[in-house]
Amino acid sequence: MNRIGGSTLPDTWTRPRVTGDLPGPRSAELLARQDERESNARTYPRRLPVAIAEGRGSFVRDLDGNTFIDFLTGAGVLSLGHNHPELVRAATRQLGRLAHGLDLPTPAKDAFTHAQLAMLPADLRDHMRVHFCGPAGGDAVDAAVKLCKTATGRRDVIAFGGGYHGSGHLAMSLSGLVAQKQPIADRVPGVHFFPYSYCARCPLGLDPGRCAVNCVTLLEETLRDTHGGIPLPAAVIMELVQGEGGVIPARPEFVRRVRDLTAALDIPLIVDEVQTGCGRTGTWLAFERYGIRPDVIVMSKALSGLGLPVAIILYDRRLDVWAPGAHIGTFRGNQTAFAAGAEAVRIVRRDGVLGNVAERGEQIAGRLSELAANPWVRDVRGLGLMWGVELADPQDGHPAGGLARRVQAGALRRGLITEVGGRGDCVIRLLPALNVTPEVVDMACDILLDAIDAA
């Protein structure tokens, strides 16, 4: 027996095991039916051809009995792994009491709100309000921008190349992925993109040591220039670690200068913590690692710890000028998500989960340092338990997306679920559960290194 994810699991759930071809016959049957019935917009089954039957801790099992280490964790929503027993109990108890409550006050909602505010840095707790949005991160992004436009009376928004804020109409307009936008006419106007500190592939073509400073200088000079072409914006929105953009942690000096600039010009700074929040980078919120204080914080994904949908924005009280009903959503009262989310905060504190994130992050960094000698590996980067391995052609530096997809497929055949992202899908992404054990990290890294060598 072994302890993983807060429960005692049989040994069959503590190691990956794949037999035969993928997909197996039962998975292939469901995948075929999905292909007949579901939207062409589905994504994950195209590169991860398995049908999942159940999950426990850091592992999932498909319909054909294959067991995989899950280093995708529902795109980061399962912060404490699959079916953490204490979260399941909290959600089940709440389900028997009240499942849906709109925005009426309830004990579950009150406990969740208290837990989230208590996890903020001490100097922010008394200055922030909470707004409950629709259930997805994109809904919270929409709310954050609407709030800032209402509070400032301005219309323009600054975003950054490589950023991803969702696939709804506004969130897509704020995101850098061009292919997603091209089929859509009449996108949200007034969005202006500036370079992000992506030093492995500098958007300004500069040496890595100078890139971050010059990215901010361009933004500073444009906004301060009377002929810069952009009116003072309603907000600047930024990910501190770009997730879908390829796991790109911003340079600290870049982030701090953006914060200094927005504060000096009285521009609300929105920090999108949809993927980085709830401990993913080793602090509860990524902005803590950068020593800044944003005006608006967007959170979703891992708030319940269990995959139950909930999204919120936390924002400075001075911005709270909304009229009643200014931003609503039928499913903003998900009581089971609130109950699980409050319990998740308690477990994170009790079990020292943030310390485990830091330790396992160092473990991954050490294991992946072996890739430094591989000419196809352009960069290995990450914070906490959010990691990316960028692959590029050593001759011309072009993104090696085909190679990354072969690595992803090879890792799956060996029993490890990963994701790809970034320019040309050339970055292999790792998003383990935050309570992942050292043993599971070692097994996953062994598989990944083997898959990269083989590809």
Buried (B, 14 or more C-beta within 10 A) or exposed (E): EBEBBBBEBEEEBBBBEBEEEBBBEBBBBBBEEEEEEEEEEEEEBEBBBBBBBEBBBBBBBBBBBBBBBBBBBBBBBBBBBBBBBBBBEBBEEBEEEBBEBEBEEBBBBEBBBEBBBEBBEEEBEEBBBBBBBBBBBBBBBBBBBBBBBBBBEBEBBBBBBBBBBBEBEBBBBBBBBEEEEEEEEEEBEBBBBBBBBBBBBBBEEBEEEEBBBBBBEEBBEBBEEEEEEBEEBBBBBBBBBBBBBBBBBBBBBBBBBBBEBBBEEEBBBBBBBBBBBBBBBBBBBBBBBBEBBBBBBBBBBBBBBBBBBBBBBBBBEEBEEBEEEEBEBEBBBBBBBBBBBBBBBBBBBEBEBBEBBBBBBEBBBEBBEBBEEBEBBBBBBBBBBBBBBBBBBEEEEEBBBBBBBBBBBBBBBBBBBBBBBBBBBBBBBBBBBBBBBEEBBEBBBEBBBBBBEEB
